[in-house]
Amino acid sequence: MYNYLYLLTPPYKSPGNKIVGLFFLNKYESLYESDFKIDNETMHSPFEYYIFYKPFQVLSRFSPEGDKKVLGSFFPHLKKDVYPVGRLDYDSEGLLLLTNDKQLTHRLLYPMFVHEREYWVQVEGTAEPEATRKLADGVIINIEGKPYRSRKAKAVIMTKEPDVPQRNPPIRFRKNIPTSWLSLCITEGKNRQVRKMTAAVGLPTLRLIRHRIGNVSLEGMLPGDMRKAGPEIKEQLFVRR
């Protein structure tokens, strides 16, 4: 009858003391609440959540590719069903979530469930207010060979260089050409979107760090660090600032 059926929330008890869940029906793009049978073990099945500060030049996957570093290079003993949610490009850094909670993974990857991602972006050139205005309003970028206007965003010129570790290897500076830092907060995740957006306003990206998703950030972490989180992270990831 339906193409796909997803349980979007953990099972919970309704006021009538029934165990219910919130479902998403792909075919009709609708939500509904329904009773369903579930045993005690399923109600309390443990999920694992990890926040990883992905360093530069690390692939967001476990399977090897040539001599490139992968997630397994850092944490070879995670459960086999724990996977990264989405990805960060090989040449990007920052927050990467890993989990075996498939419901959460679906919510984070499906565009219907909007959530913020904040990037700290070092760009070549002097950023002017006109550039951040264009970024905030949306710019035309190329996605899969077609023009696409990015959604409205939050773009701010950072008056001070953020307190982040030096990259290894460091970025290549061009003599006599200044650099600037931007905070760019978007609610979508197209392929290499941030780089394409800054290029569209004449500011090529030199360094890209995903600083936070929702209310979950890299605060207190260094590249290569991993922090285990509890189930409360499911709500924190969808907090809007």
Secondary structure, 3 states (H helix, E strand, C coil): CCCCEEECCCCEECCCCCEEEEEEECCCCEEEEEECCCCHHHHCCCCCEEEEEECCCECCCCCCECCEECHHHCCCCCCCCCEECCCCCCCCEEEEEEECCHHHHHHHHCCCCCCCEEEEEEEECCCCHHHHHHHHHCCEEEECCEEEECCCCEEEECCCCCCCCCCCCCCCCCCCCCEEEEEEEECCCCCCHHHHHHHHCCCCEEEEEEEEECCEECCCCCCCCEEEECCCHHHHCCCCC
